[in-house]
Amino acid sequence: NFIGDEKSHKEYLINEKITNFDLDSVSKKPVIIKGCADEKFNKFIYSHLIQKIQGVVSSIMYGEACSSVPIYKKK
């Protein structure tokens, strides 16, 4: 059960998806986190996603494919 507004509920559901995300699908691959979406989310959502994938991906970029900003690159 969830109590809160619609945006908080969406963020809750996204957080649950991140928590249960199968890391095998992104293992050793570059990842772009889309940052120019119509809807902005709490910074916690982005930080949770980065913490979840950082140990297994080859790199993390933020933004759009044509103008992404590097956040992490595996050494």
PQR file with spaces between the fields and no chain letter, atoms N, CA, C, O and H, PARSE charges and radii, in Angstrom:
ATOM       1  N    ASN     1       0.833   -1.188    0.000 -0.4000 1.5000
ATOM       2  CA   ASN     1       0.000    0.000    0.000 -0.0000 2.0000
ATOM       3  C    ASN     1       0.874    1.246    0.000  0.5500 1.7000
ATOM       4  O    ASN     1       1.997    1.232    0.502 -0.5500 1.4000
ATOM       5  N    PHE     2       0.345    2.319   -0.568 -0.4000 1.5000
ATOM       6  CA   PHE     2       1.084    3.571   -0.664 -0.0000 2.0000
ATOM       7  C    PHE     2       0.164    4.734   -0.333  0.5500 1.7000
ATOM       8  O    PHE     2      -0.989    4.771   -0.761 -0.5500 1.4000
ATOM       9  H    PHE     2      -0.568    2.330   -0.976  0.4000 1.0000
ATOM      10  N    ILE     3       0.688    5.684    0.434 -0.4000 1.5000
ATOM      11  CA   ILE     3      -0.054    6.907    0.734 -0.0000 2.0000
ATOM      12  C    ILE     3       0.796    8.076    0.256  0.5500 1.7000
ATOM      13  O    ILE     3       1.957    8.206    0.643 -0.5500 1.4000
ATOM      14  H    ILE     3       1.625    5.654    0.782  0.4000 1.0000
ATOM      15  N    GLY     4       0.217    8.926   -0.586 -0.4000 1.5000
ATOM      16  CA   GLY     4       0.940   10.083   -1.096 -0.0000 2.0000
ATOM      17  C    GLY     4       0.340   10.550   -2.399  0.5500 1.7000
ATOM      18  O    GLY     4      -0.658   10.003   -2.869 -0.5500 1.4000
ATOM      19  H    GLY     4      -0.726    8.820   -0.901  0.4000 1.0000
ATOM      20  N    ASP     5       0.953   11.568   -2.985 -0.4000 1.5000
ATOM      21  CA   ASP     5       0.448   12.096   -4.247 -0.0000 2.0000
ATOM      22  C    ASP     5       0.941   11.259   -5.426  0.5500 1.7000
ATOM      23  O    ASP     5       1.738   10.337   -5.255 -0.5500 1.4000
ATOM      24  H    ASP     5       1.764   12.013   -2.604  0.4000 1.0000
ATOM      25  N    GLU     6       0.458   11.590   -6.615 -0.4000 1.5000
ATOM      26  CA   GLU     6       0.758   10.797   -7.812 -0.0000 2.0000
ATOM      27  C    GLU     6       2.252   10.777   -8.137  0.5500 1.7000
ATOM      28  O    GLU     6       2.794    9.730   -8.490 -0.5500 1.4000
ATOM      29  H    GLU     6      -0.190   12.339   -6.753  0.4000 1.0000
ATOM      30  N    LYS     7       2.917   11.921   -8.022 -0.4000 1.5000
ATOM      31  CA   LYS     7       4.342   11.989   -8.331 -0.0000 2.0000
ATOM      32  C    LYS     7       5.136   11.131   -7.341  0.5500 1.7000
ATOM      33  O    LYS     7       6.046   10.409   -7.746 -0.5500 1.4000
ATOM      34  H    LYS     7       2.476   12.772   -7.736  0.4000 1.0000
ATOM      35  N    SER     8       4.807   11.203   -6.076 -0.4000 1.5000
ATOM      36  CA   SER     8       5.484   10.384   -5.068 -0.0000 2.0000
ATOM      37  C    SER     8       5.257    8.902   -5.331  0.5500 1.7000
ATOM      38  O    SER     8       6.157    8.088   -5.123 -0.5500 1.4000
ATOM      39  H    SER     8       4.067   11.790   -5.748  0.4000 1.0000
ATOM      40  N    HIS     9       4.071    8.551   -5.783 -0.4000 1.5000
ATOM      41  CA   HIS     9       3.774    7.151   -6.100 -0.0000 2.0000
ATOM      42  C    HIS     9       4.618    6.675   -7.279  0.5500 1.7000
ATOM      43  O    HIS     9       5.138    5.560   -7.255 -0.5500 1.4000
ATOM      44  H    HIS     9       3.339    9.212   -5.952  0.4000 1.0000
ATOM      45  N    LYS    10       4.758    7.515   -8.315 -0.4000 1.5000
ATOM      46  CA   LYS    10       5.603    7.160   -9.464 -0.0000 2.0000
ATOM      47  C    LYS    10       7.048    6.954   -9.015  0.5500 1.7000
ATOM      48  O    LYS    10       7.702    5.993   -9.422 -0.5500 1.4000
ATOM      49  H    LYS    10       4.335    8.421   -8.334  0.4000 1.0000
ATOM      50  N    GLU    11       7.540    7.860   -8.175 -0.4000 1.5000
ATOM      51  CA   GLU    11       8.909    7.736   -7.682 -0.0000 2.0000
ATOM      52  C    GLU    11       9.080    6.481   -6.837  0.5500 1.7000
ATOM      53  O    GLU    11      10.121    5.826   -6.903 -0.5500 1.4000
ATOM      54  H    GLU    11       7.009    8.640   -7.844  0.4000 1.0000
ATOM      55  N    TYR    12       8.084    6.145   -6.055 -0.4000 1.5000
ATOM      56  CA   TYR    12       8.108    4.920   -5.263 -0.0000 2.0000
ATOM      57  C    TYR    12       8.210    3.697   -6.178  0.5500 1.7000
ATOM      58  O    TYR    12       9.011    2.797   -5.927 -0.5500 1.4000
ATOM      59  H    TYR    12       7.238    6.676   -6.001  0.4000 1.0000
ATOM      60  N    LEU    13       7.401    3.667   -7.231 -0.4000 1.5000
ATOM      61  CA   LEU    13       7.413    2.535   -8.164 -0.0000 2.0000
ATOM      62  C    LEU    13       8.745    2.444   -8.905  0.5500 1.7000
ATOM      63  O    LEU    13       9.262    1.346   -9.113 -0.5500 1.4000
ATOM      64  H    LEU    13       6.750    4.398   -7.434  0.4000 1.0000
ATOM      65  N    ILE    14       9.303    3.583   -9.304 -0.4000 1.5000
ATOM      66  CA   ILE    14      10.606    3.588   -9.973 -0.0000 2.0000
ATOM      67  C    ILE    14      11.681    3.079   -9.021  0.5500 1.7000
ATOM      68  O    ILE    14      12.544    2.295   -9.416 -0.5500 1.4000
ATOM      69  H    ILE    14       8.883    4.474   -9.135  0.4000 1.0000
ATOM      70  N    ASN    15      11.630    3.518   -7.779 -0.4000 1.5000
ATOM      71  CA   ASN    15      12.585    3.054   -6.772 -0.0000 2.0000
ATOM      72  C    ASN    15      12.508    1.538   -6.594  0.5500 1.7000
ATOM      73  O    ASN    15      13.535    0.873   -6.461 -0.5500 1.4000
ATOM      74  H    ASN    15      10.929    4.154   -7.457  0.4000 1.0000
ATOM      75  N    GLU    16      11.302    0.999   -6.591 -0.4000 1.5000
ATOM      76  CA   GLU    16      11.122   -0.454   -6.497 -0.0000 2.0000
ATOM      77  C    GLU    16      11.724   -1.165   -7.704  0.5500 1.7000
ATOM      78  O    GLU    16      12.359   -2.209   -7.554 -0.5500 1.4000
ATOM      79  H    GLU    16      10.467    1.540   -6.699  0.4000 1.0000
ATOM      80  N    LYS    17      11.531   -0.610   -8.899 -0.4000 1.5000
ATOM      81  CA   LYS    17      12.115   -1.191  -10.125 -0.0000 2.0000
ATOM      82  C    LYS    17      13.639   -1.191  -10.043  0.5500 1.7000
ATOM      83  O    LYS    17      14.285   -2.171  -10.416 -0.5500 1.4000
ATOM      84  H    LYS    17      11.015    0.238   -9.021  0.4000 1.0000
ATOM      85  N    ILE    18      14.215   -0.086   -9.554 -0.4000 1.5000
ATOM      86  CA   ILE    18      15.673   -0.005   -9.422 -0.0000 2.0000
ATOM      87  C    ILE    18      16.162   -1.051   -8.430  0.5500 1.7000
ATOM      88  O    ILE    18      17.141   -1.749   -8.693 -0.5500 1.4000
ATOM      89  H    ILE    18      13.691    0.710   -9.252  0.4000 1.0000
ATOM      90  N    THR    19      15.493   -1.160   -7.306 -0.4000 1.5000
ATOM      91  CA   THR    19      15.883   -2.126   -6.275 -0.0000 2.0000
ATOM      92  C    THR    19      15.892   -3.547   -6.821  0.5500 1.7000
ATOM      93  O    THR    19      16.769   -4.338   -6.475 -0.5500 1.4000
ATOM      94  H    THR    19      14.698   -0.593   -7.092  0.4000 1.0000
ATOM      95  N    ASN    20      14.927   -3.877   -7.669 -0.4000 1.5000
ATOM      96  CA   ASN    20      14.785   -5.242   -8.190 -0.0000 2.0000
ATOM      97  C    ASN    20      15.388   -5.420   -9.583  0.5500 1.7000
ATOM      98  O    ASN    20      15.179   -6.456  -10.214 -0.5500 1.4000
ATOM      99  H    ASN    20      14.214   -3.235   -7.950  0.4000 1.0000
ATOM     100  N    PHE    21      16.127   -4.432  -10.067 -0.4000 1.5000
ATOM     101  CA   PHE    21      16.689   -4.458  -11.411 -0.0000 2.0000
ATOM     102  C    PHE    21      17.742   -5.560  -11.553  0.5500 1.7000
ATOM     103  O    PHE    21      18.611   -5.714  -10.695 -0.5500 1.4000
ATOM     104  H    PHE    21      16.296   -3.590   -9.554  0.4000 1.0000
ATOM     105  N    ASP    22      17.653   -6.323  -12.645 -0.4000 1.5000
ATOM     106  CA   ASP    22      18.610   -7.397  -12.933 -0.0000 2.0000
ATOM     107  C    ASP    22      19.854   -6.782  -13.569  0.5500 1.7000
ATOM     108  O    ASP    22      19.813   -6.304  -14.703 -0.5500 1.4000
ATOM     109  H    ASP    22      16.948   -6.197  -13.342  0.4000 1.0000
ATOM     110  N    LEU    23      20.943   -6.801  -12.835 -0.4000 1.5000
ATOM     111  CA   LEU    23      22.177   -6.159  -13.294 -0.0000 2.0000
ATOM     112  C    LEU    23      22.847   -6.876  -14.459  0.5500 1.7000
ATOM     113  O    LEU    23      23.693   -6.286  -15.130 -0.5500 1.4000
ATOM     114  H    LEU    23      20.976   -7.190  -11.914  0.4000 1.0000
ATOM     115  N    ASP    24      22.494   -8.126  -14.717 -0.4000 1.5000
ATOM     116  CA   ASP    24      23.090   -8.856  -15.836 -0.0000 2.0000
ATOM     117  C    ASP    24      22.815   -8.171  -17.174  0.5500 1.7000
ATOM     118  O    ASP    24      23.621   -8.275  -18.099 -0.5500 1.4000
ATOM     119  H    ASP    24      21.806   -8.606  -14.172  0.4000 1.0000
ATOM     120  N    SER    25      21.695   -7.480  -17.281 -0.4000 1.5000
ATOM     121  CA   SER    25      21.329   -6.845  -18.552 -0.0000 2.0000
ATOM     122  C    SER    25      22.217   -5.647  -18.896  0.5500 1.7000
ATOM     123  O    SER    25      22.255   -5.233  -20.055 -0.5500 1.4000
ATOM     124  H    SER    25      21.041   -7.396  -16.529  0.4000 1.0000
ATOM     125  N    VAL    26      22.928   -5.083  -17.922 -0.4000 1.5000
ATOM     126  CA   VAL    26      23.804   -3.940  -18.185 -0.0000 2.0000
ATOM     127  C    VAL    26      25.265   -4.223  -17.848  0.5500 1.7000
ATOM     128  O    VAL    26      26.111   -3.334  -17.944 -0.5500 1.4000
ATOM     129  H    VAL    26      22.897   -5.419  -16.981  0.4000 1.0000
ATOM     130  N    SER    27      25.555   -5.432  -17.463 -0.4000 1.5000
ATOM     131  CA   SER    27      26.912   -5.786  -17.043 -0.0000 2.0000
ATOM     132  C    SER    27      27.932   -5.516  -18.146  0.5500 1.7000
ATOM     133  O    SER    27      27.777   -5.982  -19.274 -0.5500 1.4000
ATOM     134  H    SER    27      24.868   -6.155  -17.385  0.4000 1.0000
ATOM     135  N    LYS    28      28.978   -4.758  -17.809 -0.4000 1.5000
ATOM     136  CA   LYS    28      30.090   -4.420  -18.702 -0.0000 2.0000
ATOM     137  C    LYS    28      29.665   -3.611  -19.925  0.5500 1.7000
ATOM     138  O    LYS    28      30.358   -3.623  -20.942 -0.5500 1.4000
ATOM     139  H    LYS    28      29.105   -4.379  -16.892  0.4000 1.0000
ATOM     140  N    LYS    29      28.538   -2.910  -19.841 -0.4000 1.5000
ATOM     141  CA   LYS    29      28.043   -2.103  -20.960 -0.0000 2.0000
ATOM     142  C    LYS    29      28.021   -0.627  -20.573  0.5500 1.7000
ATOM     143  O    LYS    29      27.908   -0.297  -19.393 -0.5500 1.4000
ATOM     144  H    LYS    29      27.974   -2.900  -19.015  0.4000 1.0000
ATOM     145  N    PRO    30      28.128    0.274  -21.570 -0.5600 1.5000
ATOM     146  CA   PRO    30      27.940    1.695  -21.278  0.2800 2.0000
ATOM     147  C    PRO    30      26.451    1.993  -21.099  0.5500 1.7000
ATOM     148  O    PRO    30      25.613    1.425  -21.799 -0.5500 1.4000
ATOM     149  N    VAL    31      26.126    2.876  -20.168 -0.4000 1.5000
ATOM     150  CA   VAL    31      24.730    3.208  -19.868 -0.0000 2.0000
ATOM     151  C    VAL    31      24.555    4.723  -19.928  0.5500 1.7000
ATOM     152  O    VAL    31      25.385    5.471  -19.411 -0.5500 1.4000
ATOM     153  H    VAL    31      26.806    3.337  -19.599  0.4000 1.0000
ATOM     154  N    ILE    32      23.469    5.171  -20.561 -0.4000 1.5000
ATOM     155  CA   ILE    32      23.094    6.587  -20.545 -0.0000 2.0000
ATOM     156  C    ILE    32      21.810    6.709  -19.741  0.5500 1.7000
ATOM     157  O    ILE    32      20.810    6.056  -20.040 -0.5500 1.4000
ATOM     158  H    ILE    32      22.795    4.564  -20.981  0.4000 1.0000
ATOM     159  N    ILE    33      21.851    7.552  -18.720 -0.4000 1.5000
ATOM     160  CA   ILE    33      20.654    7.857  -17.929 -0.0000 2.0000
ATOM     161  C    ILE    33      20.037    9.100  -18.544  0.5500 1.7000
ATOM     162  O    ILE    33      20.633   10.176  -18.530 -0.5500 1.4000
ATOM     163  H    ILE    33      22.663    8.082  -18.477  0.4000 1.0000
ATOM     164  N    LYS    34      18.845    8.942  -19.079 -0.4000 1.5000
ATOM     165  CA   LYS    34      18.184   10.054  -19.750 -0.0000 2.0000
ATOM     166  C    LYS    34      17.863   11.139  -18.732  0.5500 1.7000
ATOM     167  O    LYS    34      17.230   10.879  -17.708 -0.5500 1.4000
ATOM     168  H    LYS    34      18.360    8.068  -19.090  0.4000 1.0000
ATOM     169  N    GLY    35      18.302   12.346  -19.021 -0.4000 1.5000
ATOM     170  CA   GLY    35      18.120   13.428  -18.075 -0.0000 2.0000
ATOM     171  C    GLY    35      17.218   14.537  -18.557  0.5500 1.7000
ATOM     172  O    GLY    35      16.907   15.449  -17.791 -0.5500 1.4000
ATOM     173  H    GLY    35      18.816   12.558  -19.853  0.4000 1.0000
ATOM     174  N    CYS    36      16.792   14.487  -19.794 -0.4000 1.5000
ATOM     175  CA   CYS    36      15.985   15.564  -20.360 -0.0000 2.0000
ATOM     176  C    CYS    36      14.539   15.115  -20.572  0.5500 1.7000
ATOM     177  O    CYS    36      13.919   15.451  -21.580 -0.5500 1.4000
ATOM     178  H    CYS    36      17.045   13.746  -20.416  0.4000 1.0000
ATOM     179  N    ALA    37      14.023   14.370  -19.636 -0.4000 1.5000
ATOM     180  CA   ALA    37      12.656   13.864  -19.744 -0.0000 2.0000
ATOM     181  C    ALA    37      11.656   14.975  -19.445  0.5500 1.7000
ATOM     182  O    ALA    37      12.007   15.994  -18.850 -0.5500 1.4000
ATOM     183  H    ALA    37      14.527   14.097  -18.817  0.4000 1.0000
ATOM     184  N    ASP    38      10.418   14.774  -19.858 -0.4000 1.5000
ATOM     185  CA   ASP    38       9.363   15.745  -19.586 -0.0000 2.0000
ATOM     186  C    ASP    38       9.111   15.882  -18.090  0.5500 1.7000
ATOM     187  O    ASP    38       8.780   16.963  -17.604 -0.5500 1.4000
ATOM     188  H    ASP    38      10.133   13.947  -20.342  0.4000 1.0000
ATOM     189  N    GLU    39       9.267   14.783  -17.370 -0.4000 1.5000
ATOM     190  CA   GLU    39       8.998   14.785  -15.936 -0.0000 2.0000
ATOM     191  C    GLU    39      10.308   14.674  -15.164  0.5500 1.7000
ATOM     192  O    GLU    39      11.109   13.776  -15.425 -0.5500 1.4000
ATOM     193  H    GLU    39       9.535   13.904  -17.765  0.4000 1.0000
ATOM     194  N    LYS    40      10.527   15.564  -14.235 -0.4000 1.5000
ATOM     195  CA   LYS    40      11.726   15.545  -13.405 -0.0000 2.0000
ATOM     196  C    LYS    40      11.446   14.741  -12.142  0.5500 1.7000
ATOM     197  O    LYS    40      10.369   14.838  -11.553 -0.5500 1.4000
ATOM     198  H    LYS    40       9.876   16.293  -14.023  0.4000 1.0000
ATOM     199  N    PHE    41      12.434   13.944  -11.735 -0.4000 1.5000
ATOM     200  CA   PHE    41      12.286   13.125  -10.538 -0.0000 2.0000
ATOM     201  C    PHE    41      13.249   13.589   -9.458  0.5500 1.7000
ATOM     202  O    PHE    41      14.215   14.307   -9.720 -0.5500 1.4000
ATOM     203  H    PHE    41      13.309   13.865  -12.213  0.4000 1.0000
ATOM     204  N    ASN    42      12.963   13.163   -8.255 -0.4000 1.5000
ATOM     205  CA   ASN    42      13.784   13.456   -7.092 -0.0000 2.0000
ATOM     206  C    ASN    42      15.212   12.978   -7.348  0.5500 1.7000
ATOM     207  O    ASN    42      15.414   11.927   -7.956 -0.5500 1.4000
ATOM     208  H    ASN    42      12.179   12.580   -8.042  0.4000 1.0000
ATOM     209  N    LYS    43      16.193   13.737   -6.891 -0.4000 1.5000
ATOM     210  CA   LYS    43      17.598   13.364   -7.095 -0.0000 2.0000
ATOM     211  C    LYS    43      17.923   12.012   -6.466  0.5500 1.7000
ATOM     212  O    LYS    43      18.851   11.332   -6.904 -0.5500 1.4000
ATOM     213  H    LYS    43      16.029   14.590   -6.397  0.4000 1.0000
ATOM     214  N    PHE    44      17.171   11.623   -5.448 -0.4000 1.5000
ATOM     215  CA   PHE    44      17.383   10.309   -4.824 -0.0000 2.0000
ATOM     216  C    PHE    44      17.224    9.187   -5.841  0.5500 1.7000
ATOM     217  O    PHE    44      17.966    8.206   -5.795 -0.5500 1.4000
ATOM     218  H    PHE    44      16.417   12.175   -5.092  0.4000 1.0000
ATOM     219  N    ILE    45      16.272    9.315   -6.752 -0.4000 1.5000
ATOM     220  CA   ILE    45      16.041    8.279   -7.765 -0.0000 2.0000
ATOM     221  C    ILE    45      17.295    8.097   -8.611  0.5500 1.7000
ATOM     222  O    ILE    45      17.734    6.969   -8.835 -0.5500 1.4000
ATOM     223  H    ILE    45      15.670   10.112   -6.789  0.4000 1.0000
ATOM     224  N    TYR    46      17.875    9.203   -9.084 -0.4000 1.5000
ATOM     225  CA   TYR    46      19.074    9.126   -9.901 -0.0000 2.0000
ATOM     226  C    TYR    46      20.258    8.562   -9.112  0.5500 1.7000
ATOM     227  O    TYR    46      21.005    7.726   -9.622 -0.5500 1.4000
ATOM     228  H    TYR    46      17.518   10.119   -8.902  0.4000 1.0000
ATOM     229  N    SER    47      20.425    9.014   -7.883 -0.4000 1.5000
ATOM     230  CA   SER    47      21.555    8.519   -7.081 -0.0000 2.0000
ATOM     231  C    SER    47      21.391    7.043   -6.744  0.5500 1.7000
ATOM     232  O    SER    47      22.377    6.308   -6.702 -0.5500 1.4000
ATOM     233  H    SER    47      19.819    9.693   -7.469  0.4000 1.0000
ATOM     234  N    HIS    48      20.165    6.602   -6.504 -0.4000 1.5000
ATOM     235  CA   HIS    48      19.920    5.183   -6.232 -0.0000 2.0000
ATOM     236  C    HIS    48      20.275    4.337   -7.456  0.5500 1.7000
ATOM     237  O    HIS    48      20.904    3.287   -7.324 -0.5500 1.4000
ATOM     238  H    HIS    48      19.364    7.200   -6.538  0.4000 1.0000
ATOM     239  N    LEU    49      19.875    4.789   -8.634 -0.4000 1.5000
ATOM     240  CA   LEU    49      20.191    4.067   -9.862 -0.0000 2.0000
ATOM     241  C    LEU    49      21.707    4.003  -10.079  0.5500 1.7000
ATOM     242  O    LEU    49      22.240    2.941  -10.402 -0.5500 1.4000
ATOM     243  H    LEU    49      19.364    5.642   -8.741  0.4000 1.0000
ATOM     244  N    ILE    50      22.393    5.117   -9.905 -0.4000 1.5000
ATOM     245  CA   ILE    50      23.844    5.141  -10.099 -0.0000 2.0000
ATOM     246  C    ILE    50      24.535    4.205   -9.120  0.5500 1.7000
ATOM     247  O    ILE    50      25.428    3.454   -9.511 -0.5500 1.4000
ATOM     248  H    ILE    50      21.959    5.979   -9.643  0.4000 1.0000
ATOM     249  N    GLN    51      24.138    4.240   -7.860 -0.4000 1.5000
ATOM     250  CA   GLN    51      24.722    3.338   -6.858 -0.0000 2.0000
ATOM     251  C    GLN    51      24.487    1.881   -7.223  0.5500 1.7000
ATOM     252  O    GLN    51      25.358    1.036   -7.017 -0.5500 1.4000
ATOM     253  H    GLN    51      23.413    4.850   -7.542  0.4000 1.0000
ATOM     254  N    LYS    52      23.313    1.587   -7.763 -0.4000 1.5000
ATOM     255  CA   LYS    52      22.958    0.203   -8.109 -0.0000 2.0000
ATOM     256  C    LYS    52      23.819   -0.332   -9.255  0.5500 1.7000
ATOM     257  O    LYS    52      24.268   -1.477   -9.203 -0.5500 1.4000
ATOM     258  H    LYS    52      22.606    2.273   -7.930  0.4000 1.0000
ATOM     259  N    ILE    53      24.056    0.485  -10.295 -0.4000 1.5000
ATOM     260  CA   ILE    53      24.718   -0.030  -11.499 -0.0000 2.0000
ATOM     261  C    ILE    53      26.212    0.247  -11.564  0.5500 1.7000
ATOM     262  O    ILE    53      26.914   -0.373  -12.363 -0.5500 1.4000
ATOM     263  H    ILE    53      23.691    1.415  -10.338  0.4000 1.0000
ATOM     264  N    GLN    54      26.713    1.156  -10.749 -0.4000 1.5000
ATOM     265  CA   GLN    54      28.095    1.616  -10.883 -0.0000 2.0000
ATOM     266  C    GLN    54      29.121    0.490  -10.813  0.5500 1.7000
ATOM     267  O    GLN    54      30.132    0.558  -11.512 -0.5500 1.4000
ATOM     268  H    GLN    54      26.143    1.660  -10.100  0.4000 1.0000
ATOM     269  N    GLY    55      28.910   -0.512  -10.024 -0.4000 1.5000
ATOM     270  CA   GLY    55      29.892   -1.583   -9.886 -0.0000 2.0000
ATOM     271  C    GLY    55      29.949   -2.557  -11.048  0.5500 1.7000
ATOM     272  O    GLY    55      30.900   -3.333  -11.145 -0.5500 1.4000
ATOM     273  H    GLY    55      28.089   -0.567   -9.456  0.4000 1.0000
ATOM     274  N    VAL    56      28.959   -2.542  -11.934 -0.4000 1.5000
ATOM     275  CA   VAL    56      28.909   -3.555  -12.994 -0.0000 2.0000
ATOM     276  C    VAL    56      28.990   -3.005  -14.418  0.5500 1.7000
ATOM     277  O    VAL    56      29.335   -3.743  -15.341 -0.5500 1.4000
ATOM     278  H    VAL    56      28.187   -1.912  -11.855  0.4000 1.0000
ATOM     279  N    VAL    57      28.678   -1.720  -14.612 -0.4000 1.5000
ATOM     280  CA   VAL    57      28.691   -1.169  -15.968 -0.0000 2.0000
ATOM     281  C    VAL    57      30.086   -0.666  -16.338  0.5500 1.7000
ATOM     282  O    VAL    57      30.928   -0.461  -15.464 -0.5500 1.4000
ATOM     283  H    VAL    57      28.397   -1.121  -13.863  0.4000 1.0000
ATOM     284  N    SER    58      30.327   -0.466  -17.642 -0.4000 1.5000
ATOM     285  CA   SER    58      31.628    0.058  -18.064 -0.0000 2.0000
ATOM     286  C    SER    58      31.680    1.575  -17.937  0.5500 1.7000
ATOM     287  O    SER    58      32.742    2.141  -17.677 -0.5500 1.4000
ATOM     288  H    SER    58      29.642   -0.632  -18.352  0.4000 1.0000
ATOM     289  N    SER    59      30.530    2.240  -18.119 -0.4000 1.5000
ATOM     290  CA   SER    59      30.476    3.691  -17.956 -0.0000 2.0000
ATOM     291  C    SER    59      29.036    4.135  -17.744  0.5500 1.7000
ATOM     292  O    SER    59      28.087    3.444  -18.116 -0.5500 1.4000
ATOM     293  H    SER    59      29.667    1.780  -18.330  0.4000 1.0000
ATOM     294  N    ILE    60      28.902    5.320  -17.130 -0.4000 1.5000
ATOM     295  CA   ILE    60      27.583    5.930  -16.928 -0.0000 2.0000
ATOM     296  C    ILE    60      27.662    7.354  -17.463  0.5500 1.7000
ATOM     297  O    ILE    60      28.549    8.127  -17.101 -0.5500 1.4000
ATOM     298  H    ILE    60      29.672    5.881  -16.828  0.4000 1.0000
ATOM     299  N    MET    61      26.712    7.677  -18.333 -0.4000 1.5000
ATOM     300  CA   MET    61      26.598    9.018  -18.891 -0.0000 2.0000
ATOM     301  C    MET    61      25.208    9.544  -18.508  0.5500 1.7000
ATOM     302  O    MET    61      24.292    8.764  -18.249 -0.5500 1.4000
ATOM     303  H    MET    61      25.991    7.049  -18.627  0.4000 1.0000
ATOM     304  N    TYR    62      25.063   10.870  -18.476 -0.4000 1.5000
ATOM     305  CA   TYR    62      23.786   11.482  -18.131 -0.0000 2.0000
ATOM     306  C    TYR    62      23.396   12.462  -19.220  0.5500 1.7000
ATOM     307  O    TYR    62      24.227   13.253  -19.665 -0.5500 1.4000
ATOM     308  H    TYR    62      25.808   11.504  -18.686  0.4000 1.0000
ATOM     309  N    GLY    63      22.148   12.424  -19.654 -0.4000 1.5000
ATOM     310  CA   GLY    63      21.651   13.357  -20.670 -0.0000 2.0000
ATOM     311  C    GLY    63      21.112   12.621  -21.873  0.5500 1.7000
ATOM     312  O    GLY    63      20.509   11.554  -21.751 -0.5500 1.4000
ATOM     313  H    GLY    63      21.472   11.782  -19.293  0.4000 1.0000
ATOM     314  N    GLU    64      21.334   13.201  -23.032 -0.4000 1.5000
ATOM     315  CA   GLU    64      20.912   12.613  -24.302 -0.0000 2.0000
ATOM     316  C    GLU    64      22.140   12.071  -25.024  0.5500 1.7000
ATOM     317  O    GLU    64      23.259   12.512  -24.761 -0.5500 1.4000
ATOM     318  H    GLU    64      21.824   14.067  -23.131  0.4000 1.0000
ATOM     319  N    ALA    65      21.940   11.129  -25.921 -0.4000 1.5000
ATOM     320  CA   ALA    65      23.058   10.488  -26.619 -0.0000 2.0000
ATOM     321  C    ALA    65      23.947   11.496  -27.344  0.5500 1.7000
ATOM     322  O    ALA    65      25.161   11.307  -27.416 -0.5500 1.4000
ATOM     323  H    ALA    65      21.031   10.771  -26.135  0.4000 1.0000
ATOM     324  N    CYS    66      23.362   12.555  -27.876 -0.4000 1.5000
ATOM     325  CA   CYS    66      24.141   13.541  -28.639 -0.0000 2.0000
ATOM     326  C    CYS    66      24.899   14.524  -27.751  0.5500 1.7000
ATOM     327  O    CYS    66      25.804   15.213  -28.222 -0.5500 1.4000
ATOM     328  H    CYS    66      22.376   12.709  -27.818  0.4000 1.0000
ATOM     329  N    SER    67      24.540   14.594  -26.477 -0.4000 1.5000
ATOM     330  CA   SER    67      25.188   15.584  -25.602 -0.0000 2.0000
ATOM     331  C    SER    67      25.269   15.086  -24.155  0.5500 1.7000
ATOM     332  O    SER    67      24.973   15.826  -23.217 -0.5500 1.4000
ATOM     333  H    SER    67      23.805   14.035  -26.094  0.4000 1.0000
ATOM     334  N    SER    68      25.667   13.845  -23.991 -0.4000 1.5000
ATOM     335  CA   SER    68      25.699   13.268  -22.649 -0.0000 2.0000
ATOM     336  C    SER    68      26.942   13.715  -21.882  0.5500 1.7000
ATOM     337  O    SER    68      27.970   14.052  -22.468 -0.5500 1.4000
ATOM     338  H    SER    68      25.908   13.244  -24.753  0.4000 1.0000
ATOM     339  N    VAL    69      26.817   13.707  -20.567 -0.4000 1.5000
ATOM     340  CA   VAL    69      27.891   14.120  -19.668 -0.0000 2.0000
ATOM     341  C    VAL    69      28.387   12.881  -18.922  0.5500 1.7000
ATOM     342  O    VAL    69      27.589   12.146  -18.342 -0.5500 1.4000
ATOM     343  H    VAL    69      25.981   13.433  -20.091  0.4000 1.0000
ATOM     344  N    PRO    70      29.695   12.648  -18.936 -0.5600 1.5000
ATOM     345  CA   PRO    70      30.202   11.465  -18.232  0.2800 2.0000
ATOM     346  C    PRO    70      30.071   11.620  -16.714  0.5500 1.7000
ATOM     347  O    PRO    70      30.355   12.677  -16.150 -0.5500 1.4000
ATOM     348  N    ILE    71      29.632   10.530  -16.070 -0.4000 1.5000
ATOM     349  CA   ILE    71      29.505   10.504  -14.609 -0.0000 2.0000
ATOM     350  C    ILE    71      30.490    9.515  -14.026  0.5500 1.7000
ATOM     351  O    ILE    71      31.086    9.764  -12.978 -0.5500 1.4000
ATOM     352  H    ILE    71      29.401    9.671  -16.527  0.4000 1.0000
ATOM     353  N    TYR    72      30.663    8.388  -14.707 -0.4000 1.5000
ATOM     354  CA   TYR    72      31.508    7.313  -14.193 -0.0000 2.0000
ATOM     355  C    TYR    72      32.119    6.530  -15.339  0.5500 1.7000
ATOM     356  O    TYR    72      31.450    6.268  -16.339 -0.5500 1.4000
ATOM     357  H    TYR    72      30.179    8.186  -15.558  0.4000 1.0000
ATOM     358  N    LYS    73      33.374    6.156  -15.206 -0.4000 1.5000
ATOM     359  CA   LYS    73      34.023    5.266  -16.183 -0.0000 2.0000
ATOM     360  C    LYS    73      34.883    4.281  -15.408  0.5500 1.7000
ATOM     361  O    LYS    73      35.726    4.667  -14.598 -0.5500 1.4000
ATOM     362  H    LYS    73      33.917    6.369  -14.394  0.4000 1.0000
ATOM     363  N    LYS    74      34.650    3.002  -15.673 -0.4000 1.5000
ATOM     364  CA   LYS    74      35.398    1.956  -14.994 -0.0000 2.0000
ATOM     365  C    LYS    74      36.862    1.995  -15.418  0.5500 1.7000
ATOM     366  O    LYS    74      37.170    2.157  -16.599 -0.5500 1.4000
ATOM     367  H    LYS    74      33.965    2.688  -16.331  0.4000 1.0000
ATOM     368  N    LYS    75      37.747    1.848  -14.462 -0.4000 1.5000
ATOM     369  CA   LYS    75      39.187    1.887  -14.760 -0.0000 2.0000
ATOM     370  C    LYS    75      39.687    0.564  -15.245  0.5500 1.7000
ATOM     371  O    LYS    75      40.874    0.423  -15.540 -0.5500 1.4000
ATOM     372  H    LYS    75      37.496    1.717  -13.503  0.4000 1.0000
